[in-house]
Amino acid sequence: MENRAIKYRLYPTAEQIVFFSKTFGCCRKVYNLMLSDKIRTYEETGAFAKTTPAMYKKEYPFLKEVDSLALANVQLNLQRAFSNCFDRSRKKKNGFPKFKSAKRSRKSYTTNNQNGTVSITENGIRLPKIGIVKAVIHREPEKDWKIKSATISKDGDDRYYASVLFEFSNDKESCDKVNTANVIGLDYKSDGLYADDRGNIGTNHKYYRESHEKLAKEQRKLSRKIGSKKGEEKSANYLKQLRRVNRVHRHISNQRLDNLHKKSTEIANQYDVVCVESLNMRAMSNKKFGNGKATLDNGYGMFVNMLEYKLKSRNKKLVKVDKWYPSSQICSCCGERRKLKLTERIYKCNCGLEIDRDLNAAINIKREGLRMLMA
């Protein structure tokens, strides 16, 4: 069985918006109450107490007004946070769970489908305790897909979304057999997203840079509103301007995601094996090269993640070459190795080869990826 989520834009009524706000607040309240009780009992007894949302409904009767499954999922989220914190087998260590803030925490909740409580209608989505919420059903699920859950979220620009999770069986053949003749190698390129082994460049768009002046103008206006200073009460004009700033951020994010989805889908449809480097983009942006914003503006990490699940759904392969593999130092013609400075963009070898540095690296990544796949 496989899972896949589709995100729909919601257009709730005023009454439904109030219900969503209550549910967001109750989920945050229950999370903080359970975490507080666990910390208190550990300090007193040396063990974490077992807590459930039902324990707090007598003291806080407003918790009964919202979806009980949303509160149950909060309990599961807290349990997962504790297990991730104390699991020694995990490579990436998570810190101790923190209390959720009304200002900074993401406004969302998850509800499960029980006997059709969550369903998709012609022009909306049915949710527990609230009924049908108007939505843009831009994509219909397949007939054999079953709804598992729905996550309702609110963005900073006051837009509501429902991410519906579907479960389905993949009856396609095993992805062990792939066409190794239809392969492409991709090397990360700071000023073009990627360079492939055929000499093609991904894209030269820098969406944050392109909207930087507009964003700076809106942020200057925000800094002059009442409520911009620390501890100052937020005025209505401040909140309006904040939504305008968030709208610009959302526009930049949508542009980047649209471009990455188009590029990753194009590659996933065209090739059977894709070879890339396993880079840590956040670490690269902090290396004091002076191009941190440009690195994050590329969205290369998201691009690789998109490639991974799109190739998997098509029963194709993504091969990740180790980041320490010297793809830029090896000559793609004779195999000789020599170090290059970052300013050297042309690879010149003693065998007479003169080639673009990124093209040379993409060819080497393709060869190493094929070697790993065959091994």
C-alpha positions as CSV (number, residue, x, y, z in Angstrom):
1,M,0.0,0.0,0.0
2,E,1.1,3.5,-0.8
3,N,0.0,7.0,0.4
4,R,-0.4,10.2,-1.6
5,A,-1.7,13.6,-0.5
6,I,-3.5,16.2,-2.6
7,K,-3.8,19.7,-1.3
8,Y,-7.0,21.7,-1.9
9,R,-7.7,25.3,-1.4
10,L,-10.7,25.9,1.0
11,Y,-13.2,28.8,1.0
12,P,-14.8,28.5,4.4
13,T,-17.8,30.6,5.6
14,A,-17.5,32.9,8.6
15,E,-19.0,30.3,10.9
16,Q,-16.5,27.6,9.6
17,I,-13.6,30.0,10.1
18,V,-14.6,30.4,13.8
19,F,-14.7,26.6,14.1
20,F,-11.2,26.2,12.5
21,S,-9.8,28.9,14.9
22,K,-11.3,27.1,17.9
23,T,-9.8,23.8,16.8
24,F,-6.4,25.3,16.2
25,G,-6.4,26.8,19.7
26,C,-7.7,23.7,21.4
27,C,-5.1,21.5,19.7
28,R,-2.4,23.9,20.9
29,K,-3.9,24.0,24.4
30,V,-4.0,20.2,24.8
31,Y,-0.5,19.8,23.5
32,N,0.9,22.3,26.0
33,L,-1.2,20.8,28.9
34,M,0.1,17.2,28.2
35,L,3.7,18.4,27.8
36,S,3.5,20.4,31.0
37,D,2.1,17.4,33.0
38,K,4.8,15.1,31.6
39,I,7.5,17.5,32.6
40,R,6.0,18.0,36.1
41,T,5.6,14.2,36.8
42,Y,9.1,13.6,35.6
43,E,10.5,16.1,38.0
44,E,8.4,14.6,40.9
45,T,8.7,10.8,40.1
46,G,11.5,10.5,37.5
47,A,9.1,9.1,34.9
48,F,6.9,10.6,32.2
49,A,3.2,10.3,32.9
50,K,0.7,8.9,30.4
51,T,-1.6,11.7,29.3
52,T,-4.7,11.8,27.1
53,P,-6.9,14.7,25.8
54,A,-9.9,13.2,27.7
55,M,-8.2,14.1,31.0
56,Y,-8.7,17.8,30.5
57,K,-12.3,18.0,29.2
58,K,-13.8,18.4,32.6
59,E,-11.6,21.3,33.6
60,Y,-11.8,22.8,30.1
61,P,-15.3,22.0,28.7
62,F,-14.6,24.0,25.5
63,L,-12.5,21.1,24.3
64,K,-15.7,19.2,23.7
65,E,-16.8,21.7,21.0
66,V,-14.1,20.6,18.5
67,D,-13.3,17.4,16.7
68,S,-12.1,14.7,19.2
69,L,-10.0,13.0,16.5
70,A,-8.0,16.3,16.1
71,L,-7.1,16.1,19.8
72,A,-6.3,12.4,19.5
73,N,-3.8,13.2,16.7
74,V,-2.2,15.8,19.0
75,Q,-1.5,13.1,21.5
76,L,0.1,11.0,18.8
77,N,2.2,13.9,17.7
78,L,3.5,14.4,21.2
79,Q,4.3,10.7,21.6
80,R,6.2,10.9,18.3
81,A,8.1,13.9,19.4
82,F,9.2,12.1,22.6
83,S,10.2,8.9,20.7
84,N,12.3,11.0,18.2
85,C,14.0,12.8,21.1
86,F,15.1,9.6,22.9
87,D,15.6,7.3,20.0
88,R,19.3,6.5,19.9
89,S,19.1,4.7,16.5
90,R,18.1,7.9,14.7
91,K,20.9,9.6,12.8
92,K,19.3,13.0,13.1
93,K,18.8,13.9,16.8
94,N,15.7,15.8,17.7
95,G,15.6,18.1,20.7
96,F,13.2,17.9,23.6
97,P,9.6,18.8,22.7
98,K,8.8,22.5,23.1
99,F,5.6,24.3,24.0
100,K,3.5,25.6,21.1
101,S,3.1,29.4,20.7
102,A,-0.1,31.1,19.5
103,K,2.0,33.5,17.4
104,R,4.7,31.3,15.9
105,S,3.3,27.8,15.8
106,R,1.7,26.5,12.6
107,K,-2.1,26.7,12.6
108,S,-3.2,23.2,11.6
109,Y,-5.0,20.1,12.8
110,T,-5.5,16.6,11.4
111,T,-8.7,14.5,11.5
112,N,-9.2,10.9,10.4
113,N,-11.7,9.4,8.1
114,Q,-14.1,7.1,10.0
115,N,-16.9,5.6,7.8
116,G,-17.0,8.5,5.4
117,T,-16.7,11.4,7.9
118,V,-14.1,12.8,5.5
119,S,-15.1,12.8,1.8
120,I,-14.7,14.8,-1.4
121,T,-17.9,16.2,-3.0
122,E,-18.4,18.0,-6.3
123,N,-17.4,21.4,-5.0
124,G,-16.2,20.8,-1.5
125,I,-14.8,18.6,1.3
126,R,-16.9,17.1,4.0
127,L,-15.2,17.3,7.5
128,P,-16.4,16.1,10.9
129,K,-18.5,18.4,13.1
130,I,-18.5,21.1,10.4
131,G,-20.0,19.6,7.3
132,I,-19.1,20.5,3.7
133,V,-16.5,23.2,3.2
134,K,-16.3,24.9,-0.2
135,A,-13.1,23.9,-2.0
136,V,-11.5,24.0,-5.5
137,I,-11.4,20.3,-6.5
138,H,-8.6,20.8,-9.1
139,R,-7.7,17.1,-9.1
140,E,-10.0,14.1,-8.7
141,P,-8.6,11.0,-6.9
142,E,-8.6,7.6,-8.6
143,K,-11.6,5.3,-7.9
144,D,-9.6,2.8,-5.9
145,W,-8.0,5.5,-3.6
146,K,-9.3,5.5,0.0
147,I,-9.2,8.6,2.2
148,K,-7.2,8.1,5.4
149,S,-7.1,11.6,6.9
150,A,-7.3,15.3,6.2
151,T,-5.0,18.1,7.5
152,I,-6.6,21.6,7.7
153,S,-4.1,24.5,7.8
154,K,-4.1,28.3,7.7
155,D,-1.4,30.3,6.0
156,G,0.0,33.6,7.1
157,D,-2.1,35.4,4.4
158,D,-5.3,33.9,5.8
159,R,-5.8,31.2,3.2
160,Y,-7.1,27.9,4.2
161,Y,-6.1,24.5,2.8
162,A,-7.0,20.8,3.2
163,S,-4.3,18.2,2.5
164,V,-6.2,15.0,2.0
165,L,-4.2,11.8,2.4
166,F,-5.2,8.8,0.2
167,E,-4.2,5.2,0.5
168,F,-4.0,2.9,-2.6
169,S,-2.3,-0.3,-3.8
170,N,0.5,-0.1,-6.4
171,D,0.0,-3.0,-8.7
172,K,2.9,-2.0,-11.1
173,E,5.9,-4.2,-11.6
174,S,8.9,-4.0,-9.3
175,C,11.2,-1.1,-9.9
176,D,14.3,-3.4,-9.7
177,K,14.4,-3.6,-13.5
178,V,15.1,-0.2,-15.1
179,N,16.5,0.9,-18.4
180,T,20.1,1.8,-17.6
181,A,20.6,3.2,-21.1
182,N,18.2,6.1,-20.4
183,V,20.2,7.8,-17.7
184,I,20.9,11.5,-16.8
185,G,23.4,13.0,-14.4
186,L,22.7,16.2,-12.6
187,D,25.2,18.5,-10.9
188,Y,24.1,21.3,-8.6
189,K,24.6,24.7,-10.1
190,S,24.3,27.9,-8.0
191,D,23.2,30.1,-10.9
192,G,21.0,27.6,-12.7
193,L,19.6,25.0,-10.3
194,Y,21.4,22.1,-12.1
195,A,23.6,21.2,-15.1
196,D,23.1,17.9,-16.7
197,D,25.6,15.7,-18.6
198,R,24.2,16.9,-21.9
199,G,25.1,20.5,-21.3
200,N,21.6,21.7,-20.4
201,I,21.0,24.2,-17.6
202,G,17.9,24.0,-15.3
203,T,16.7,27.5,-14.8
204,N,18.1,30.9,-14.2
205,H,15.2,32.3,-12.2
206,K,15.9,33.7,-8.7
207,Y,12.4,34.4,-7.5
208,Y,13.3,35.9,-4.2
209,R,15.7,38.3,-5.9
210,E,13.1,39.2,-8.5
211,S,10.6,40.2,-5.9
212,H,13.1,41.7,-3.4
213,E,12.3,45.3,-4.0
214,K,8.5,44.8,-3.7
215,L,9.0,42.8,-0.5
216,A,11.3,45.4,1.0
217,K,8.8,48.1,0.2
218,E,6.0,46.3,2.0
219,Q,8.2,45.5,5.0
220,R,9.1,49.2,5.3
221,K,5.5,50.0,5.5
222,L,5.0,47.3,8.1
223,S,7.8,48.7,10.3
224,R,5.9,52.1,10.5
225,K,2.6,50.7,11.7
226,I,1.5,50.7,15.4
227,G,2.5,47.2,16.7
228,S,5.8,46.8,15.0
229,K,7.7,47.4,18.2
230,K,8.3,44.7,20.8
231,G,5.5,44.5,23.4
232,E,3.3,47.0,21.4
233,E,-0.3,46.0,20.8
234,K,-0.9,45.1,17.1
235,S,-3.2,47.6,15.4
236,A,-5.7,46.7,12.6
237,N,-3.5,48.5,10.0
238,Y,-0.5,46.5,11.2
239,L,-2.3,43.2,10.7
240,K,-3.5,44.3,7.3
241,Q,0.0,45.2,6.2
242,L,1.3,41.9,7.7
243,R,-1.1,40.0,5.4
244,R,0.3,42.0,2.4
245,V,3.9,41.0,3.4
246,N,2.8,37.4,3.8
247,R,1.1,37.5,0.4
248,V,4.4,38.5,-1.3
249,H,6.2,35.7,0.5
250,R,3.5,33.3,-0.7
251,H,3.8,34.5,-4.3
252,I,7.6,33.9,-4.2
253,S,7.1,30.4,-2.7
254,N,4.4,29.5,-5.3
255,Q,6.6,30.6,-8.2
256,R,9.5,28.5,-6.9
257,L,7.3,25.4,-6.3
258,D,5.7,25.7,-9.7
259,N,9.1,25.8,-11.4
260,L,10.5,22.9,-9.4
261,H,7.4,20.8,-10.0
262,K,7.6,21.4,-13.8
263,K,11.3,20.7,-14.0
264,S,11.2,17.5,-11.8
265,T,8.1,16.2,-13.7
266,E,9.9,16.7,-17.0
267,I,12.9,14.8,-15.9
268,A,10.9,12.0,-14.2
269,N,8.9,11.5,-17.4
270,Q,11.9,11.5,-19.7
271,Y,14.5,9.4,-17.9
272,D,14.6,6.0,-16.1
273,V,17.6,6.7,-13.9
274,V,18.6,10.0,-12.5
275,C,22.0,10.5,-10.7
276,V,22.5,13.4,-8.3
277,E,24.7,14.4,-5.4
278,S,23.5,14.0,-1.8
279,L,24.2,17.6,-0.8
280,N,23.2,19.3,2.4
281,M,21.9,22.6,1.1
282,R,21.3,24.3,4.4
283,A,24.9,23.5,5.4
284,M,26.1,24.9,2.1
285,S,24.2,28.1,2.6
286,N,26.1,28.7,5.9
287,K,29.6,28.1,4.6
288,K,30.4,31.9,4.4
289,F,30.7,31.8,0.6
290,G,28.5,34.9,0.4
291,N,25.8,33.2,-1.6
292,G,23.5,31.9,1.1
293,K,20.4,33.6,-0.2
294,A,21.0,32.4,-3.7
295,T,21.6,28.9,-2.5
296,L,18.3,28.7,-0.7
297,D,16.5,30.6,-3.4
298,N,17.3,27.7,-5.8
299,G,15.3,25.2,-3.8
300,Y,17.6,22.4,-4.9
301,G,16.8,20.3,-1.8
302,M,13.1,20.4,-2.6
303,F,13.9,19.6,-6.2
304,V,15.7,16.4,-5.3
305,N,12.9,15.4,-2.9
306,M,10.3,15.9,-5.7
307,L,12.5,13.8,-8.1
308,E,12.7,11.0,-5.5
309,Y,9.0,10.5,-5.0
310,K,8.0,11.2,-8.7
311,L,10.6,8.6,-9.9
312,K,9.4,6.1,-7.3
313,S,5.8,6.5,-8.4
314,R,6.8,5.7,-11.9
315,N,9.0,2.7,-10.8
316,K,12.2,4.5,-11.8
317,K,15.4,5.0,-9.9
318,L,17.1,8.0,-8.2
319,V,20.7,7.3,-7.4
320,K,22.4,9.6,-4.8
321,V,26.2,9.9,-5.2
322,D,28.1,10.6,-2.0
323,K,28.7,14.4,-1.5
324,W,32.4,13.7,-0.9
325,Y,32.8,12.1,-4.3
326,P,35.2,14.4,-6.2
327,S,33.0,14.9,-9.3
328,S,34.5,18.3,-10.1
329,Q,38.1,17.2,-9.7
330,I,38.1,14.1,-12.0
331,C,38.7,14.5,-15.7
332,S,35.7,12.9,-17.5
333,C,38.0,12.0,-20.5
334,C,41.1,10.4,-19.0
335,G,40.3,10.1,-15.3
336,E,43.1,12.3,-14.0
337,R,42.4,14.2,-10.8
338,R,43.3,17.8,-9.9
339,K,41.9,20.3,-7.5
340,L,40.1,23.4,-8.7
341,K,39.4,26.8,-7.1
342,L,35.8,27.9,-6.9
343,T,36.6,30.7,-9.3
344,E,37.8,28.3,-12.0
345,R,34.8,27.5,-14.1
346,I,36.6,25.7,-16.9
347,Y,38.3,22.3,-16.3
348,K,41.6,22.1,-18.2
349,C,43.3,18.7,-18.2
350,N,46.7,17.6,-19.4
351,C,45.1,15.3,-21.9
352,G,43.9,18.4,-23.8
353,L,40.3,18.4,-22.6
354,E,38.7,21.8,-21.9
355,I,35.2,21.6,-20.6
356,D,32.8,23.5,-18.4
357,R,33.3,22.6,-14.8
358,D,29.6,21.7,-14.1
359,L,29.3,19.7,-17.3
360,N,32.4,17.7,-16.3
361,A,31.0,17.1,-12.9
362,A,27.6,16.0,-14.2
363,I,29.3,13.4,-16.5
364,N,31.2,12.0,-13.6
365,I,28.1,11.9,-11.4
366,K,26.3,9.9,-14.1
367,R,29.2,7.4,-14.3
368,E,29.5,7.0,-10.6
369,G,25.7,6.6,-10.2
370,L,25.6,3.9,-12.9
371,R,28.5,2.1,-11.2
372,M,26.6,2.2,-7.8
373,L,23.4,1.0,-9.5
374,M,25.1,-1.9,-11.2
375,A,26.9,-2.9,-8.0
